[in-house]
Amino acid sequence: MNRSRFLFATMVSAIPVGMFLLVYLITPGYLIPFLHNPAGLGCIILLAIWVAIGFVLLLLSDKVWPRIVVGIFVAAPTLLLLMLGPAIVTIVQALGPVMQDQDANSTSGSSGADSSSSSQSSSTKESQTNETQQSESQGKGAEGSSK
């Protein structure tokens, strides 16, 4: 095995790990959702496997161009997911309650219509009661003024 091949494979594989550690040291709160979410941990495991496959492919390649291509296809997706992954997890967690509310509203379609019609009928009864009370009080006021 060529020493330069091993050094190149090690450097390309160390880029995502170094970037992850650098981001964690600079802003640890950014990566916390990624580390505490099962989907985020799964992504980290997949990225580690991806980097390991890339490391092996870089060690096996004899020519320069395949090493560069493999290096790009290993480093670029890994860095992209490490940088955008925590934001994606945070957005999905924030949208979770909204999506659950929409699901609850869509499943209660017929019962929601029944409850809205019953609330309309109760508000109609209340307004009729208020009108009756107002007319009675006006009638008493007119009756009192005629005496």
Secondary structure, 3 states (H helix, E strand, C coil): CCHHHHHHHHHHHHHHHHHHHHHHHHCHHHHHHHHHCHHHHHHHHHHHHHHHHHHHHHHHCCCHHHHHHHHHHHHHHHHHHHHHHHHHHHHHHHHHHHHHHHHHHHHCHHHHHHHHHHHHHHHHHHHHHHHHHHHHHHHHHHHHHHC
